[in-house]
């Protein structure tokens, strides 16, 4: 009598063993980063180290400079040129606030109301970059000339009387005054404010505005509770991109200002290129960089956007 035997279980395919990734494949990301690292090393790290060593040197151009670890240069530079530091912070801060006031409505218009004109307006915002920074500043020197239409209109509106009382203008002129320097900074760095604001506003979902309207929120309430908080990354980025280069700028103060409106950038330029006092110039550069770094860090933490650091 034949006996029944159980059929053998079906063979299940075994998964192939995973081979460990090749060492060469794991190094690919680092090889891709190598050009950028070399660029930063050659054009940023090495010049910074050289300037740091220059700031603690003593000597003269004829005798040569030697590293003597003379850190007193920092204190001497700060105690002598602190008015220019304060003036730089004041001018750059004023220009940043003006750029935010002018740039936010423009960025809002481009993001939500421009429609088919969006690309054209964006081109107009970027168009100044196709012209030299120096030429744009010289154009403002012509616009703000004493006999120009701007001065005539301000005199007619008696605006110069108010600004003269505030110390922004002198008499009946605008050129060679703090107002001219702030106007030049505002114009030249306005695109740096508009572009981050536009990028941040464009990412906001329009349905959030509709939901706020469905909840009977007024437009001003929607802006205060929805739009502006969601655009804070753009506000922070725009203010940083505006304030940092404006604080170190010297072209606007040189062409649109006077000896009474010199900023720390003008002092550094003079020390490097005219007086040839390299240790003082290097020390001023590091003081400016450290001051901006501290202010930026505090500002970012106060604004609640630590992820941008």
C-alpha positions in Angstrom: 0.0 0.0 0.0 1.5 3.3 -1.1 2.0 5.9 1.7 1.2 9.5 1.1 4.1 11.9 1.9 3.8 15.6 2.5 4.9 17.8 -0.4 8.0 19.8 0.4 7.4 23.4 1.2 7.8 25.8 -1.8 11.2 27.3 -2.0 11.1 31.0 -1.1 13.6 33.2 -2.9 16.2 34.5 -0.5 17.0 38.2 -0.7 20.4 38.9 -2.0 22.9 40.0 0.6 23.5 43.8 0.7 27.0 44.6 -0.2 28.6 47.3 1.9 28.8 50.6 0.0 32.0 51.2 -1.7 34.4 53.5 0.0 34.7 55.5 -3.2 31.0 56.1 -3.2 31.0 57.4 0.4 33.6 60.0 -0.5 31.7 61.4 -3.5 29.9 64.1 -1.4 33.2 65.3 0.0 34.8 65.4 -3.4 31.9 67.6 -4.6 32.5 69.9 -1.6 36.2 70.2 -2.3 36.0 73.1 -4.8 33.9 75.2 -2.5 36.1 74.4 0.5 39.2 75.4 -1.5 37.6 78.6 -2.6 36.7 79.6 1.0 40.2 78.6 2.1 42.1 80.6 -0.4 39.9 83.7 -0.7 38.4 83.9 2.8 40.3 82.0 5.5 43.8 82.8 4.4 43.1 86.6 3.9 41.4 86.6 7.4 44.5 85.0 9.0 46.7 87.4 7.2 44.7 90.4 8.3 44.6 89.1 11.9 48.4 88.9 11.9 48.6 92.4 10.4 46.4 93.8 13.2 48.9 92.9 15.9 52.0 94.2 14.0 54.0 97.3 14.7 56.5 99.2 12.5 56.3 101.5 9.5 56.2 101.2 5.8 59.8 102.1 5.4 61.2 99.8 8.2 58.6 97.1 7.6 56.0 95.6 9.9 56.7 92.8 12.4 54.3 90.7 14.5 54.7 91.9 18.1 51.3 90.9 19.4 50.4 94.6 20.0 46.7 94.2 20.9 46.5 97.8 22.1 46.0 98.7 18.4 42.4 97.6 18.8 41.7 99.8 21.7 43.5 102.8 20.1 41.5 102.4 16.9 38.2 102.0 18.7 38.8 105.0 21.0 39.8 107.2 18.2 37.2 106.2 15.6 34.2 105.3 17.6 32.1 108.2 16.2 32.5 106.7 12.7 31.4 103.3 14.1 28.3 104.8 15.7 27.6 106.8 12.5 27.8 103.6 10.4 25.4 101.8 12.6 23.0 104.8 12.6 23.1 105.2 8.8 22.9 101.5 8.0 20.0 101.1 10.5 18.1 104.0 9.0 18.6 102.7 5.5 17.5 99.2 6.5 14.3 100.6 8.1 13.5 102.6 5.0 14.2 99.6 2.7 11.8 97.6 4.8 9.1 100.3 4.7 9.5 100.7 0.9 10.2 97.1 0.0 7.5 95.2 1.9 4.6 96.8 0.0 6.4 96.2 -3.2 7.1 92.6 -2.4 3.5 92.1 -1.3 2.3 93.6 -4.6 4.5 91.3 -6.6 3.5 88.2 -4.6 -0.3 88.6 -4.4 -1.5 91.4 -6.7 0.9 91.7 -9.7 -0.7 88.9 -11.8 0.7 88.9 -15.3 2.9 91.9 -14.5 4.9 89.9 -11.9 7.8 89.2 -14.2 8.0 92.7 -15.5 8.1 94.2 -12.0 10.7 91.7 -10.9 12.9 92.7 -13.9 12.5 96.4 -12.9 13.6 95.5 -9.3 16.7 93.7 -10.6 17.5 96.2 -13.3 19.7 98.4 -11.2 22.2 95.5 -10.9 22.9 95.8 -14.6 24.5 99.2 -13.8 27.7 99.8 -11.9 27.3 100.6 -8.2 29.5 103.6 -8.7 27.4 104.9 -11.6 24.2 104.6 -9.6 25.7 106.5 -6.7 27.0 109.2 -9.1 23.5 109.5 -10.5 22.2 110.2 -7.1 24.8 112.9 -6.7 23.2 114.6 -9.8 19.7 114.1 -8.6 20.4 115.6 -5.2 22.4 118.6 -6.5 21.7 122.0 -5.0 20.0 123.3 -8.1 18.1 120.1 -8.9 14.4 119.5 -8.8 14.5 117.5 -5.6 15.9 120.3 -3.6 13.5 122.7 -5.1 10.5 120.5 -4.3 11.7 120.0 -0.7 12.2 123.7 -0.3 8.6 124.3 -1.6 7.2 121.8 0.9 9.4 123.2 3.7 10.8 119.7 4.3 14.4 120.9 4.5 13.5 123.1 7.4 12.4 120.1 9.4 15.3 117.9 8.4 17.8 120.8 9.1 16.4 121.0 12.6 16.9 117.2 13.0 20.5 117.4 11.8 19.8 115.5 8.6 20.4 118.4 6.2 22.3 121.7 6.3 20.5 124.8 5.3 18.8 124.5 2.0 20.8 121.7 0.5 20.6 117.9 0.6 24.0 116.9 -1.0 26.9 116.3 1.5 24.5 115.7 4.3 23.4 112.6 6.3 20.1 112.5 4.4 21.9 112.1 1.1 24.0 109.3 2.4 21.0 107.4 3.8 19.1 108.0 0.5 22.0 106.5 -1.4 22.3 103.5 0.9 18.5 102.9 0.7 18.4 103.0 -3.1 21.5 100.9 -3.7 20.4 98.1 -1.2 16.7 98.1 -1.7 16.7 95.1 -4.1 18.5 93.1 -1.4 15.4 93.7 0.8 12.7 93.1 -1.9 13.9 89.8 -3.2 13.9 87.9 0.1 10.6 89.4 1.1 9.1 88.4 -2.2 10.4 84.8 -1.9 9.0 84.5 1.6 5.6 86.0 0.7 5.2 83.9 -2.4 5.4 80.7 -0.3 2.3 81.7 1.8 -0.7 79.6 0.9 -3.5 81.9 -0.3 -6.1 79.6 1.4 -4.8 81.0 4.7 -6.1 84.4 3.8 -9.4 82.9 2.7 -9.7 81.1 6.0 -9.0 84.3 7.9 -11.7 86.1 5.9 -14.1 83.3 6.6 -13.5 83.8 10.3 -14.5 87.5 9.8 -11.0 88.8 10.2 -10.4 92.3 8.8 -7.6 92.7 6.2 -5.4 94.5 8.7 -5.9 91.7 11.2 -5.1 89.1 8.5 -1.9 90.9 7.8 -1.0 91.2 11.4 -1.9 87.7 12.5 -1.2 85.7 9.3 0.9 87.4 6.6 3.5 89.2 8.6 4.4 86.3 11.0 4.7 83.9 8.1 7.0 86.4 6.2 9.4 86.8 9.1 12.1 84.7 7.5 12.1 87.0 4.6 12.1 90.1 6.9 15.1 88.8 8.8 17.0 87.8 5.7 16.2 91.1 3.9 17.3 93.2 6.9 20.5 91.3 7.3 21.3 91.5 3.5 20.7 95.2 3.7 22.3 96.2 7.1 25.5 94.2 6.8 26.9 95.6 3.5 25.4 99.1 4.3 27.4 99.2 7.6 30.7 98.6 5.8 29.9 100.8 2.8 32.1 103.8 2.0 31.1 104.8 -1.6 27.9 106.5 -0.6 29.5 108.5 2.2 32.4 109.4 0.0 30.4 110.6 -3.0 27.2 111.9 -1.4 28.5 113.0 2.0 31.2 115.2 3.5 33.9 115.0 6.2 31.1 115.1 8.8 29.4 112.0 7.4 32.4 109.7 7.2 31.6 106.1 8.1 34.0 103.5 9.4 34.4 102.1 5.8 35.8 105.4 4.8 38.3 105.3 7.7 39.4 101.8 6.7 39.8 102.8 3.1 41.9 105.8 4.1 44.1 103.8 6.5 44.7 101.1 3.9 45.2 103.2 0.7 46.3 106.7 1.8 47.9 106.7 5.3 49.2 103.2 4.8 48.6 102.3 8.4 47.9 98.6 7.9 47.6 97.5 11.5 45.0 100.1 12.4 43.0 99.4 9.2 43.1 95.6 9.9 42.1 96.2 13.6 39.2 98.4 12.5 38.0 95.7 10.0 38.0 93.1 12.7 36.2 95.3 15.2 33.5 96.1 12.6 33.1 92.4 11.7 32.8 91.4 15.4 30.3 94.2 16.1 28.1 93.2 13.2 28.4 89.5 14.2 27.2 90.3 17.7 24.3 92.5 16.5 23.2 90.0 13.9 23.2 87.1 16.5 21.2 89.1 19.0 18.8 90.3 16.3 18.1 86.8 15.0 17.6 85.3 18.5 15.2 88.2 19.4 13.2 87.7 16.2 12.7 84.0 16.9 14.4 82.7 13.7 17.4 81.0 15.2 17.3 78.4 12.3 18.8 81.1 10.1 22.0 81.2 12.0 
